[in-house]
Amino acid sequence: MKFNLSFVLLITFIKDIHGEHCEKGWPFPQDFLIGAASAAYQVEGGWNASGKGENNWDWFTHNKPWMIADQSNGDVACDSFHKYKKDVAIMKDIGFDFYRFSISWSRIFPTGFANDISKDGIKYYHDLIHELRSKGLEPFVTIYHWDHPQVLEQMGGWINEMMVDWFTDFSKIVFQEFGPKVKYFVTINEPSSFCYGGYGGTSKAPAWNLPLNAEYLCMHNVLKAHAKAYHMYYEKFRSTQNGIIGIALPCNHYFHKNEEDSITPDIAFQYDCGWMANPIFSKDGDYPKIMRERIDENSRIQGWPRSRLPKFTQTEVEYIRGTSDYFGLNHYTSYIAVPVQKEVNKGWANDRGFYQIVDPKWPVSASSWLRVVPEGFGGILRKITKEYGNTPIYVLENGYSDTGSLNDLDRINYYYSYLKEMLLAIKDGCNVKSYAAWSIMDNYEWTEGYNAHFGLLQVDFNDARRKRTYKNSAHWFKNLLQSRTLLPVQNCTNNN
Ligand code: PNW
């Protein structure tokens, strides 16, 4: 091992955290799984390697580079398509239990559809899974993390209900090929992020910015697609493959502005998280009541012949309800929810009747949307438990962005404070089974390009070899994984 400056700093730091002034550590529960996460378009590169087809993010970044903060794309990214063995060796060295990665749809179906399957595409994931398992890491496979064949986008993408069948065709091949070696599946990552950003807005491909709240139509199809893949897994694969399958939902936590307001944070939760979670995890299924009432009312006042929030039939409600073996939670930050006074005959502002602000005292990150609010992590874990009972919660993403320094103490502080809140929530009875750090390495942060660094490893994007270097947070995780104990940072650095 090379003894560079950051390593020496780390040793000093580890001595600090073991110093006599430190409070004692917090052990992780037995069998708790700790991993690291990534997604295909963000790390793989090899955008047209071995016959891969063009996907929506290839098309978007190549044709509308001005939509990306630094005009960049994921053509090469971290080059994990070629460097996966290195990535796995690093994760093995740090000591992670699992690696959460996603499958590139257009690598498997280069022309977009199931009648043309790429052997090379399939081989890449077989090789990656084999490499992981041979090193004792569990593959945690996300089937869809925002990239789909461009031809499907041309046909309407997630606004076209055919996407339900196309996604199921893709999932079937994923189960058939990789299922025998994979215990954990995620169907779809963060529906609200791409439904809002891609169809209702401009922050994700295809940035259609459609009227009529296209995000509602997108979500309707996503929920059906998720449920269909779940049922297929249960009917055709589960008895022989013995895996579990769920969905990853991005849920923020909401605080109130005024002490007396106990209602608005719950309404905000229903719009932010319940929109996706209620149809799957609640006792009765379907969208949250508050969304149904407010959006129906707004649609009526605005003169629409039907609600802009589509309706599930009762059969669909039952088909979707219960289709997840665990609650996959991606959590980064919190907001304060502020109610908007409703005026007579005016409807609910923004369909919601509230807006969100942050407390200026919450520390910032390199991403405008991400403030450091550790108590919100405990808050959302308790809220999910309260709303949806004892379903196991798998935390599938949590992390912090900065400008890329190797000495990333702010990231270590973030992980420490969030993990401590999680362990407290577990003590209070939240059934949390796993935790994944976002991300194993700096990567392509969608429309933020390469400006926001979430990695435990630094990647040199100016180096053709895409050299990976441990940040202090990677050393910190290695120490955590050896001891299986969360050791304090703040107290010790303050006291020494
Ligand atoms: C997630 N928010 O996106 C995605 O799953 C990752 O691909 C991404 O790199 C990572 O988080 C960091 O951004 C999010 O506004 C985007 O709360 C926005 C939010 C949360 C997650």
Residues whose N, C-alpha, C, O or C-beta is under 5 A from the ligand:
A	BS01	PNW	A39 E190 P250 W369
